[in-house]
């Protein structure tokens, strides 16, 4: 039986899409008949991964089994995470973007910034004539002054700020018509608005420069005083202003660029609620919320029944895919293995957190394409801590079988995961072929 939260997620997704399609005149009835069917370019699909996901879904309809899928090629064994790859929001955004290109020949089409944090998808969109207005950090690549009312501007899956939306609307551009904002991001905005109406200040756990956090901050700050905390360390510093251990005047320098206009550090930290960037580590967000809750209880000497006087019950605002992917990695890490490979865009927040989880237990290699696997001896991978690619030698141990864990971020096409698997097994001449494994899966039905 599905949980109330998952049912709510689905309803939010469906209603959000219906609302958008109603504005654009697209056939909502067709959508209702095919709720989970997205028209994503075939180049992003993988016969192997599709077969695996289909089989796991049939065997585990309630998503209670988070053990990985074993792909035994003989001398190399791949343990594939139970959940990984494109999520609802990403597939929805890709479908809208490519459909927009198909339906508007000859028109100038812009993307506000990267559609999702995946280099292959963004390159494909650009090759189809879509131009980016900003980079991933909000730096302007093309001035809004160059836009005309009949231009099309697609809002990416991360959403955008109210200020940018209003500016585009002022030019005459219909942002609602081509808005691919993930419904689970919108859920955070709705949760923020709800607690704002009860006079709580909104604490946002997120990366201050990330597109989604900038968008969430904008929406939150339009309703209530808001401040972003990037991690537990910043949260502890914020708590010192709640308790008065630090003078309020110091807050404005320490949290420069992370608080809403006219934020009053003496007054606005007396009633708070926590929401988050949907792709953060679930355990980190929970720890931050629990910590701040205890600070409020201790400082204001609250009894359990009176917590709502100072601390809002926001529950978890991570999206279902982030939860599933992180839980699947935890399940995957229970397997005895030699190394882990995580695939995804280097600027992808949700992917970096999967890397972070794997790094706690195994040598982990973060790559964005199978081409980074240079040979059986060398791999070029990304260190997201230092923001640099690193060349590592002898990453595959000299043993048999070699056991490798693999997962990918929510914006990584399945085709890339299959490419990685093919590259790895190519180093073992006696290994089974992918086609053999597919035939065995068909025989198991």
Phi, psi and omega in degrees: 000133182286147180286157177303323180295319181292321177297320179296316179305313183297317181296318178300315180300311185293316181293322179298315181292319179299319179299315181294316183291328177297320179294321184273354177082012180281156187287101181291330180298318178299320179297315181299328180282343183224056190304323186250016181256117181244143179269082181258137181312137184299334181295342178271348184273165178218122178303318181296308184293321178299318179295319179295313181296321180297315181295316180296322179295319179294324182280337188220066185296333182267003178056048179258345183259111182254017176287151181285166175267125179273123172249100186267103179265008181100262181288347175226132180244125178257127174252108186264130182304148180299320180231133178191168174081193187315132175258178180306309185297322181291312180298320178300315182294317180296317180300312181298318183297310182290327177293323178299318178297314183297324187270357183228058179297137177087348181271151174282125181239128181240151168252135181302317174203196180306134179301309176216171180270069175217120186296323181294315181296315180295322177294321178297317180298319179294324179292341177268011174096005178277135181249137179274135178274329182224161171272182187294343180261006178091006178286132184288126176262324176228130183294140175300336180296340180275353182279152177238162186297334181267006174285156176252130176238118179270128175276127184289174184298336181286344187086185177211174181282157177297325182296315180292318180300316180294323180293317179295318178297326179295331177284340183106008180275131182274093182291328182297326185293330183234044182263116181256016180310130180299133180301334181281336170290316178298329178298321177296318179299318180294321178295320178299316180297321181296317181282334176297323180295342178260016175066035172263145169280144185259121174260122182252117174274112182186176177272116188308326182270355184287143182305315183295318180295320177299319180293315180296319178300316180300313181293319180294314184294341178285345183245337185197162172303138185219150177212142180260135171241133185270339181197184181294325180300314178294327179296319179294324177293321178297321180299328180294335176279329177295317184276348181087006179294332177246143178293138184304325183298334181285337183304318189293331177277317183295323181251029181306130180081002183239008179231158184283159179304143177062024177296132180250104185295337178280322186263323192276001178252017182273336176224120187224159173217149185249128169234180183210165165294131191294346185256011179286166176294127182302319182295325179291315179297317180297318180296319179296315179297316180297320180296312181294325177298316180293325177299315180294319179298313182291313185293322182259007177050055183271147169271159183307319183290344183252013184303322183299345177297330185234338187226124183279142175274094182264346187056185183282134179246022170286152177281162183298322183293319177300314178299311182298315182294320180290320178294323178295324177294318177300319178293320180297323183288352174285346181277137175291121184212167181264328182199167176232144174238128179242126183254140177161173178293142183292339177259018179274118181296312184295327179290318181299329179287330174293320176300314181304316179295316181293322182299335181293340186237329189221159167301127188234136183238116183263112182230156180253357178195158179296341180295342179284345174275096190286324181193185176288347182257330188230144176223136177258113186227166188258129172263103186287348177286318181261353181063038181223149172280145184231138176263121180243133179261155176055042181286335176268123181290151179275077180206171177215130357278153171277130183250119186236130174267137179226135170214175178210161180284171185290347179249016181260123179297144178300330180301326179291320178297316177296323178299321178295316179298314180299320181295317182295314183287342178293341179279355182236094186305329183272001182289151174298154175273157178301322180298324178295317181295320178298319179295322179294323179294322178294323180290335181284347184294000000 
